[in-house]
Amino acid sequence: MSMTIISLKTENGGKPEDSYINRIELSDGSLFSFRICYLPKEVNFDDTAEGGEITAAQEEGFRFASACLRAEKTALRLIAGAEQYILGLTRKLKRRNHNMSCVNAVIARLAGLNLINDRRYAQLWIESRLRLSRSPRRMLLSLCGRGIDHDDAAAAMEAALDEETEFKMLTRYAKRHVIKARRKKNNNPEYSFKYVLKNEGFSQYAINRFFEDETAL
């Protein structure tokens, strides 16, 4: 049984055009809200008009686009609450039973709009933990463990750590760990701890400054 379009409305809530919210009502009582950008490629929106008939494939395309819009609204609520990153937001949408094809389409759109940005998330995550006695290496491992790309995590680390911030971070790390390091038997404990700091991702500048500053500890 073919269906016809009873009404077709567009809310010009933004630009470009594919960001508009469209609403379509069908003769069987179905009502879908969607963005054109979520319509499958085989569904040509320009062929859609009030009073016209639609095929089963077109109806399925409108259902998919409508499901994408629902997933997008969920994603935007999560983003409004806290900074998100791609893998984390994908998992949250999946847990809320959104179709994975819809989730992937929504993630791609929101990333393209820079509403989710892994590098920005990583930098904010790092900055929120600078007062902890952690090293750059351990922070990078934590971010990568969350699903952040290593290059994005490293770039975020570089952006978050200016010379003074890194020095303070190293000092906090050293105050917590230097006693343990000095207890280890070694003919050159200073060299041993320098190696530890280097291995933990601190720059040579910060390490040299730390050992030159008698008040650091």
C-alpha atoms as a printed R data frame, in Angstrom:
    type eleno elety resid chain resno      x      y      z
1   ATOM     1    CA   MET     A     1  0.000  0.000  0.000
2   ATOM     2    CA   SER     A     2  1.508  3.309 -1.094
3   ATOM     3    CA   MET     A     3  1.553  6.289  1.209
4   ATOM     4    CA   THR     A     4  1.310  9.964  0.500
5   ATOM     5    CA   ILE     A     5  2.840 12.962  2.201
6   ATOM     6    CA   ILE     A     6  0.173 14.852  4.144
7   ATOM     7    CA   SER     A     7  2.431 17.708  5.215
8   ATOM     8    CA   LEU     A     8  6.042 18.740  4.967
9   ATOM     9    CA   LYS     A     9  7.408 21.539  7.116
10  ATOM    10    CA   THR     A    10 10.876 22.983  7.626
11  ATOM    11    CA   GLU     A    11 12.176 24.958 10.597
12  ATOM    12    CA   ASN     A    12 14.972 27.184  9.364
13  ATOM    13    CA   GLY     A    13 16.820 26.961 12.647
14  ATOM    14    CA   GLY     A    14 20.296 27.164 11.242
15  ATOM    15    CA   LYS     A    15 22.609 27.132  8.264
16  ATOM    16    CA   PRO     A    16 23.662 25.431  6.064
17  ATOM    17    CA   GLU     A    17 20.403 24.041  4.774
18  ATOM    18    CA   ASP     A    18 21.110 20.449  5.802
19  ATOM    19    CA   SER     A    19 21.017 21.575  9.449
20  ATOM    20    CA   TYR     A    20 17.351 22.578  9.230
21  ATOM    21    CA   ILE     A    21 14.823 20.454 11.095
22  ATOM    22    CA   ASN     A    22 12.272 18.978  8.706
23  ATOM    23    CA   ARG     A    23  8.967 17.391  9.693
24  ATOM    24    CA   ILE     A    24  7.020 15.048  7.448
25  ATOM    25    CA   GLU     A    25  3.579 13.522  8.095
26  ATOM    26    CA   LEU     A    26  2.443 10.486  6.122
27  ATOM    27    CA   SER     A    27 -1.019  9.241  5.308
28  ATOM    28    CA   ASP     A    28 -0.692  6.323  7.746
29  ATOM    29    CA   GLY     A    29 -0.252  8.773 10.628
30  ATOM    30    CA   SER     A    30  3.542  8.501 10.834
31  ATOM    31    CA   LEU     A    31  5.336 11.714 11.750
32  ATOM    32    CA   PHE     A    32  9.107 12.088 11.396
33  ATOM    33    CA   SER     A    33 11.472 14.890 12.352
34  ATOM    34    CA   PHE     A    34 14.885 14.784 10.688
35  ATOM    35    CA   ARG     A    35 17.811 16.612  9.159
36  ATOM    36    CA   ILE     A    36 18.497 16.193  5.442
37  ATOM    37    CA   CYS     A    37 22.133 15.371  6.197
38  ATOM    38    CA   TYR     A    38 21.031 12.128  7.867
39  ATOM    39    CA   LEU     A    39 19.000 10.885  4.912
40  ATOM    40    CA   PRO     A    40 20.588  7.948  3.059
41  ATOM    41    CA   LYS     A    41 22.098  8.907 -0.289
42  ATOM    42    CA   GLU     A    42 19.448  6.966 -2.191
43  ATOM    43    CA   VAL     A    43 16.696  9.209 -0.769
44  ATOM    44    CA   ASN     A    44 16.481 12.424 -2.775
45  ATOM    45    CA   PHE     A    45 14.781 15.051 -0.627
46  ATOM    46    CA   ASP     A    46 14.205 17.255 -3.681
47  ATOM    47    CA   ASP     A    47 11.728 14.656 -4.926
48  ATOM    48    CA   THR     A    48  9.655 15.022 -1.748
49  ATOM    49    CA   ALA     A    49  6.562 17.230 -1.834
50  ATOM    50    CA   GLU     A    50  3.194 17.467 -0.101
51  ATOM    51    CA   GLY     A    51  0.624 15.259 -1.768
52  ATOM    52    CA   GLY     A    52  3.251 13.090 -3.399
53  ATOM    53    CA   GLU     A    53  3.651  9.374 -2.889
54  ATOM    54    CA   ILE     A    54  6.695  7.831 -1.256
55  ATOM    55    CA   THR     A    55  8.198  4.387 -1.649
56  ATOM    56    CA   ALA     A    56  8.982  1.942  1.137
57  ATOM    57    CA   ALA     A    57 12.684  2.763  0.686
58  ATOM    58    CA   GLN     A    58 12.001  6.476  1.116
59  ATOM    59    CA   GLU     A    59  9.943  5.807  4.232
60  ATOM    60    CA   GLU     A    60 12.769  3.725  5.663
61  ATOM    61    CA   GLY     A    61 15.167  6.575  4.896
62  ATOM    62    CA   PHE     A    62 12.980  9.045  6.803
63  ATOM    63    CA   ARG     A    63 12.794  6.635  9.750
64  ATOM    64    CA   PHE     A    64 16.577  6.336  9.782
65  ATOM    65    CA   ALA     A    65 17.105 10.109  9.613
66  ATOM    66    CA   SER     A    66 14.566 10.578 12.404
67  ATOM    67    CA   ALA     A    67 16.416  8.035 14.565
68  ATOM    68    CA   CYS     A    68 19.647  9.921 13.877
69  ATOM    69    CA   LEU     A    69 18.059 13.153 15.070
70  ATOM    70    CA   ARG     A    70 16.983 11.477 18.305
71  ATOM    71    CA   ALA     A    71 20.529 10.195 18.836
72  ATOM    72    CA   GLU     A    72 21.875 13.668 18.088
73  ATOM    73    CA   LYS     A    73 19.614 15.243 20.715
74  ATOM    74    CA   THR     A    74 20.892 12.741 23.282
75  ATOM    75    CA   ALA     A    75 24.466 13.506 22.276
76  ATOM    76    CA   LEU     A    76 23.926 17.254 22.574
77  ATOM    77    CA   ARG     A    77 22.494 16.852 26.068
78  ATOM    78    CA   LEU     A    78 25.599 14.900 27.087
79  ATOM    79    CA   ILE     A    79 27.877 17.507 25.504
80  ATOM    80    CA   ALA     A    80 26.015 20.277 27.335
81  ATOM    81    CA   GLY     A    81 26.729 18.495 30.610
82  ATOM    82    CA   ALA     A    82 30.444 17.875 30.079
83  ATOM    83    CA   GLU     A    83 33.141 17.801 27.418
84  ATOM    84    CA   GLN     A    84 32.958 14.559 25.446
85  ATOM    85    CA   TYR     A    85 35.336 12.577 23.263
86  ATOM    86    CA   ILE     A    86 34.511 10.415 20.273
87  ATOM    87    CA   LEU     A    87 34.851  6.906 21.687
88  ATOM    88    CA   GLY     A    88 33.305  7.852 25.037
89  ATOM    89    CA   LEU     A    89 30.290  9.519 23.429
90  ATOM    90    CA   THR     A    90 29.887  6.591 21.028
91  ATOM    91    CA   ARG     A    91 29.741  4.182 23.959
92  ATOM    92    CA   LYS     A    92 27.253  6.340 25.845
93  ATOM    93    CA   LEU     A    93 24.907  6.530 22.856
94  ATOM    94    CA   LYS     A    94 25.199  2.787 22.304
95  ATOM    95    CA   ARG     A    95 24.335  2.119 25.955
96  ATOM    96    CA   ARG     A    96 21.219  4.216 25.438
97  ATOM    97    CA   ASN     A    97 20.191  1.796 22.685
98  ATOM    98    CA   HIS     A    98 20.687  4.096 19.722
99  ATOM    99    CA   ASN     A    99 21.301  2.321 16.414
100 ATOM   100    CA   MET     A   100 25.048  2.143 15.675
101 ATOM   101    CA   SER     A   101 24.615  3.372 12.101
102 ATOM   102    CA   CYS     A   102 22.821  6.415 13.514
103 ATOM   103    CA   VAL     A   103 25.474  6.867 16.192
104 ATOM   104    CA   ASN     A   104 28.245  6.841 13.598
105 ATOM   105    CA   ALA     A   105 26.421  9.411 11.458
106 ATOM   106    CA   VAL     A   106 25.818 11.674 14.472
107 ATOM   107    CA   ILE     A   107 29.405 11.400 15.700
108 ATOM   108    CA   ALA     A   108 30.707 12.300 12.249
109 ATOM   109    CA   ARG     A   109 28.454 15.378 12.072
110 ATOM   110    CA   LEU     A   110 29.239 16.620 15.573
111 ATOM   111    CA   ALA     A   111 32.970 16.099 15.033
112 ATOM   112    CA   GLY     A   112 32.715 18.052 11.777
113 ATOM   113    CA   LEU     A   113 31.061 20.895 13.707
114 ATOM   114    CA   ASN     A   114 33.843 20.678 16.339
115 ATOM   115    CA   LEU     A   115 31.295 19.978 19.057
116 ATOM   116    CA   ILE     A   116 33.368 16.951 19.969
117 ATOM   117    CA   ASN     A   117 37.131 17.143 19.664
118 ATOM   118    CA   ASP     A   118 39.434 14.516 21.141
119 ATOM   119    CA   ARG     A   119 42.408 16.851 21.365
120 ATOM   120    CA   ARG     A   120 40.392 19.517 23.187
121 ATOM   121    CA   TYR     A   121 38.970 16.896 25.542
122 ATOM   122    CA   ALA     A   122 42.461 15.550 26.240
123 ATOM   123    CA   GLN     A   123 43.838 19.007 27.045
124 ATOM   124    CA   LEU     A   124 40.988 19.775 29.447
125 ATOM   125    CA   TRP     A   125 41.420 16.347 31.058
126 ATOM   126    CA   ILE     A   126 45.144 16.987 31.548
127 ATOM   127    CA   GLU     A   127 44.615 20.486 32.942
128 ATOM   128    CA   SER     A   128 42.112 19.154 35.468
129 ATOM   129    CA   ARG     A   129 44.746 16.737 36.812
130 ATOM   130    CA   LEU     A   130 47.857 18.901 36.891
131 ATOM   131    CA   ARG     A   131 47.753 19.178 40.675
132 ATOM   132    CA   LEU     A   132 48.010 15.424 41.052
133 ATOM   133    CA   SER     A   133 51.415 13.807 41.493
134 ATOM   134    CA   ARG     A   134 51.381 12.242 38.065
135 ATOM   135    CA   SER     A   135 53.835 12.207 35.176
136 ATOM   136    CA   PRO     A   136 53.284 13.037 31.484
137 ATOM   137    CA   ARG     A   137 53.815  9.386 30.587
138 ATOM   138    CA   ARG     A   138 51.137  8.157 32.968
139 ATOM   139    CA   MET     A   139 48.689 10.795 31.785
140 ATOM   140    CA   LEU     A   140 49.305  9.796 28.171
141 ATOM   141    CA   LEU     A   141 48.736  6.148 29.049
142 ATOM   142    CA   SER     A   142 45.487  7.034 30.812
143 ATOM   143    CA   LEU     A   143 44.222  9.025 27.823
144 ATOM   144    CA   CYS     A   144 45.166  6.319 25.339
145 ATOM   145    CA   GLY     A   145 43.442  3.804 27.587
146 ATOM   146    CA   ARG     A   146 40.268  5.857 27.247
147 ATOM   147    CA   GLY     A   147 40.509  5.626 23.474
148 ATOM   148    CA   ILE     A   148 42.216  8.926 22.666
149 ATOM   149    CA   ASP     A   149 44.645  8.698 19.741
150 ATOM   150    CA   HIS     A   150 48.273  8.920 20.928
151 ATOM   151    CA   ASP     A   151 49.063 11.861 18.623
152 ATOM   152    CA   ASP     A   152 46.045 13.807 19.927
153 ATOM   153    CA   ALA     A   153 47.021 13.023 23.515
154 ATOM   154    CA   ALA     A   154 50.641 14.074 22.932
155 ATOM   155    CA   ALA     A   155 49.581 17.319 21.234
156 ATOM   156    CA   ALA     A   156 47.222 18.078 24.107
157 ATOM   157    CA   MET     A   157 50.021 17.429 26.596
158 ATOM   158    CA   GLU     A   158 52.309 19.836 24.772
159 ATOM   159    CA   ALA     A   159 49.595 22.504 24.729
160 ATOM   160    CA   ALA     A   160 48.795 22.077 28.424
161 ATOM   161    CA   LEU     A   161 52.390 22.089 29.718
162 ATOM   162    CA   ASP     A   162 54.319 25.322 29.421
163 ATOM   163    CA   GLU     A   163 57.743 25.408 31.094
164 ATOM   164    CA   GLU     A   164 56.517 26.655 34.457
165 ATOM   165    CA   THR     A   165 53.557 24.277 34.596
166 ATOM   166    CA   GLU     A   166 55.742 21.296 33.743
167 ATOM   167    CA   PHE     A   167 58.323 22.260 36.366
168 ATOM   168    CA   LYS     A   168 55.668 22.439 39.064
169 ATOM   169    CA   MET     A   169 54.261 19.124 37.877
170 ATOM   170    CA   LEU     A   170 57.716 17.519 38.027
171 ATOM   171    CA   THR     A   171 58.305 18.922 41.512
172 ATOM   172    CA   ARG     A   172 55.038 17.472 42.796
173 ATOM   173    CA   TYR     A   173 55.860 14.137 41.209
174 ATOM   174    CA   ALA     A   174 59.372 14.164 42.683
175 ATOM   175    CA   LYS     A   175 58.232 15.014 46.188
176 ATOM   176    CA   ARG     A   176 56.070 11.937 46.154
177 ATOM   177    CA   HIS     A   177 58.523  9.552 44.515
178 ATOM   178    CA   VAL     A   178 62.062 10.760 45.231
179 ATOM   179    CA   ILE     A   179 62.210  9.163 48.688
180 ATOM   180    CA   LYS     A   180 61.430  5.772 47.215
181 ATOM   181    CA   ALA     A   181 64.003  6.314 44.497
182 ATOM   182    CA   ARG     A   182 66.715  7.292 46.979
183 ATOM   183    CA   ARG     A   183 66.100  4.174 49.037
184 ATOM   184    CA   LYS     A   184 67.146  2.039 46.093
185 ATOM   185    CA   LYS     A   185 70.774  0.956 46.165
186 ATOM   186    CA   ASN     A   186 72.649  2.752 43.411
187 ATOM   187    CA   ASN     A   187 76.128  4.215 43.140
188 ATOM   188    CA   ASN     A   188 74.701  7.317 41.530
189 ATOM   189    CA   PRO     A   189 71.216  7.989 42.961
190 ATOM   190    CA   GLU     A   190 70.971 11.376 41.243
191 ATOM   191    CA   TYR     A   191 71.601  9.824 37.838
192 ATOM   192    CA   SER     A   192 69.114  7.063 38.624
193 ATOM   193    CA   PHE     A   193 66.337  9.513 39.480
194 ATOM   194    CA   LYS     A   194 67.084 11.621 36.395
195 ATOM   195    CA   TYR     A   195 66.553  8.484 34.356
196 ATOM   196    CA   VAL     A   196 63.245  7.852 36.111
197 ATOM   197    CA   LEU     A   197 62.046 11.376 35.354
198 ATOM   198    CA   LYS     A   198 63.107 11.145 31.724
199 ATOM   199    CA   ASN     A   199 61.355  7.800 31.393
200 ATOM   200    CA   GLU     A   200 58.206  9.348 32.867
201 ATOM   201    CA   GLY     A   201 58.077 11.855 30.021
202 ATOM   202    CA   PHE     A   202 59.459 15.015 31.626
203 ATOM   203    CA   SER     A   203 61.534 17.270 29.367
204 ATOM   204    CA   GLN     A   204 65.274 17.649 29.784
205 ATOM   205    CA   TYR     A   205 64.767 21.342 30.555
206 ATOM   206    CA   ALA     A   206 62.438 20.584 33.481
207 ATOM   207    CA   ILE     A   207 64.743 17.850 34.795
208 ATOM   208    CA   ASN     A   208 67.854 20.059 34.651
209 ATOM   209    CA   ARG     A   209 66.027 22.930 36.302
210 ATOM   210    CA   PHE     A   210 64.803 20.649 39.062
211 ATOM   211    CA   PHE     A   211 68.298 19.429 39.948
212 ATOM   212    CA   GLU     A   212 69.751 22.934 39.722
213 ATOM   213    CA   ASP     A   213 67.080 24.343 42.051
214 ATOM   214    CA   GLU     A   214 68.102 23.503 45.589
215 ATOM   215    CA   THR     A   215 64.697 24.586 46.899
216 ATOM   216    CA   ALA     A   216 62.725 22.308 44.581
217 ATOM   217    CA   LEU     A   217 62.315 19.724 47.316
